[in-house]
Amino acid sequence: MSIEVKLNVFEGPLDLLLHLIEKNKFNIFDIPIVDITEQYLDYVNQMDDSDLDLMSEFLVMAGTLISIKAKMLLPKEEESVEEEDPRSELVRRLLEYKMYKYASYELKDMELDAEKSYYKQATLPREVLEYKEEIDPAEVVGDLTLAKLNEIFNQVIKRTVDRVDPIRSKFGTIEKDEVRVEDKMEEIRTGIKGLRGINFRTLLETQASKMNVIVTFLAVLELMKVGSIVIRQEDLFGEIMIDSLEM
């Protein structure tokens, strides 16, 4: 009764070599080339030669191993001359193959883990999907940008801080009534009616305190949002003007 021997299927000669090295627990940087060549040839002799393309790859590696084995058996001509190890190129290829092989295992594990994940489709309420701004801020601002408005705001704030007397400011504070954005909006509405426009920088600089400057800036932005005013800049780097849209 004959015994059938089932051989492992390897992706290529490097895969087989790596298997033999790990199976025998050889040091990959100091491969016993005689032993590994014999085991490799034993496997090749048992291979199915119906696939000539695959078989040719294993035979090429067999020739490479025999060539390395022959070089290592030859005596060295001069002891003082350090010759490159004939196995160095094979070691490099094995290390590179091993790196990609185990990287493929990691990717496969990630793929299997991803198959276990499920994601809920977006289900936003119809009111949210259909919501539109009453006024497009881009249309109100035009060629200007909020960055330019913010730049002027920061300049005015810095000047306000610079005007504070470092000595007298520590004498005490006088509590003032809270400044509301709504009140400042009404003040701007009233002040701009009948005028061709007011200077944005001047409007901020005429405020009595830092808090007033901040509230005025917020009031201007809110008036732009509700469509009560529009801002313009006639010249490049010119002053920003505020015009009323209310009759």
ChimeraX attribute file (.defattr): number of C-alpha atoms within 10 A of each C-alpha:
attribute: neighborCount
match mode: 1-to-1
recipient: residues
	/A:1	3
	/A:2	4
	/A:3	5
	/A:4	6
	/A:5	7
	/A:6	7
	/A:7	10
	/A:8	10
	/A:9	9
	/A:10	11
	/A:11	9
	/A:12	13
	/A:13	20
	/A:14	19
	/A:15	15
	/A:16	17
	/A:17	18
	/A:18	16
	/A:19	14
	/A:20	17
	/A:21	15
	/A:22	11
	/A:23	9
	/A:24	10
	/A:25	10
	/A:26	14
	/A:27	10
	/A:28	16
	/A:29	13
	/A:30	11
	/A:31	16
	/A:32	14
	/A:33	17
	/A:34	16
	/A:35	12
	/A:36	18
	/A:37	21
	/A:38	14
	/A:39	13
	/A:40	19
	/A:41	18
	/A:42	11
	/A:43	14
	/A:44	17
	/A:45	10
	/A:46	11
	/A:47	15
	/A:48	11
	/A:49	12
	/A:50	8
	/A:51	9
	/A:52	10
	/A:53	9
	/A:54	14
	/A:55	16
	/A:56	13
	/A:57	13
	/A:58	21
	/A:59	15
	/A:60	11
	/A:61	19
	/A:62	18
	/A:63	13
	/A:64	15
	/A:65	22
	/A:66	16
	/A:67	12
	/A:68	19
	/A:69	19
	/A:70	13
	/A:71	14
	/A:72	15
	/A:73	9
	/A:74	8
	/A:75	8
	/A:76	12
	/A:77	7
	/A:78	8
	/A:79	8
	/A:80	7
	/A:81	8
	/A:82	8
	/A:83	9
	/A:84	8
	/A:85	12
	/A:86	16
	/A:87	20
	/A:88	14
	/A:89	10
	/A:90	19
	/A:91	15
	/A:92	13
	/A:93	12
	/A:94	17
	/A:95	15
	/A:96	11
	/A:97	15
	/A:98	15
	/A:99	11
	/A:100	11
	/A:101	12
	/A:102	11
	/A:103	12
	/A:104	12
	/A:105	11
	/A:106	12
	/A:107	11
	/A:108	12
	/A:109	12
	/A:110	11
	/A:111	11
	/A:112	11
	/A:113	10
	/A:114	10
	/A:115	9
	/A:116	7
	/A:117	7
	/A:118	7
	/A:119	5
	/A:120	5
	/A:121	6
	/A:122	6
	/A:123	7
	/A:124	8
	/A:125	8
	/A:126	8
	/A:127	8
	/A:128	8
	/A:129	9
	/A:130	7
	/A:131	8
	/A:132	9
	/A:133	7
	/A:134	9
	/A:135	12
	/A:136	13
	/A:137	17
	/A:138	12
	/A:139	11
	/A:140	18
	/A:141	17
	/A:142	12
	/A:143	10
	/A:144	15
	/A:145	11
	/A:146	11
	/A:147	9
	/A:148	12
	/A:149	17
	/A:150	12
	/A:151	11
	/A:152	18
	/A:153	19
	/A:154	14
	/A:155	13
	/A:156	21
	/A:157	18
	/A:158	12
	/A:159	12
	/A:160	16
	/A:161	12
	/A:162	10
	/A:163	8
	/A:164	10
	/A:165	9
	/A:166	10
	/A:167	7
	/A:168	9
	/A:169	9
	/A:170	8
	/A:171	7
	/A:172	7
	/A:173	8
	/A:174	5
	/A:175	6
	/A:176	6
	/A:177	6
	/A:178	8
	/A:179	13
	/A:180	13
	/A:181	18
	/A:182	14
	/A:183	13
	/A:184	18
	/A:185	21
	/A:186	12
	/A:187	13
	/A:188	19
	/A:189	18
	/A:190	11
	/A:191	13
	/A:192	17
	/A:193	15
	/A:194	11
	/A:195	10
	/A:196	10
	/A:197	18
	/A:198	18
	/A:199	15
	/A:200	21
	/A:201	17
	/A:202	13
	/A:203	16
	/A:204	22
	/A:205	20
	/A:206	11
	/A:207	16
	/A:208	10
	/A:209	14
	/A:210	17
	/A:211	14
	/A:212	19
	/A:213	21
	/A:214	18
	/A:215	21
	/A:216	26
	/A:217	21
	/A:218	16
	/A:219	21
	/A:220	23
	/A:221	18
	/A:222	16
	/A:223	19
	/A:224	22
	/A:225	19
	/A:226	13
	/A:227	17
	/A:228	17
	/A:229	22
	/A:230	21
	/A:231	21
	/A:232	19
	/A:233	15
	/A:234	9
	/A:235	8
	/A:236	6
	/A:237	8
	/A:238	9
	/A:239	15
	/A:240	20
	/A:241	18
	/A:242	23
	/A:243	20
	/A:244	23
	/A:245	14
	/A:246	11
	/A:247	6
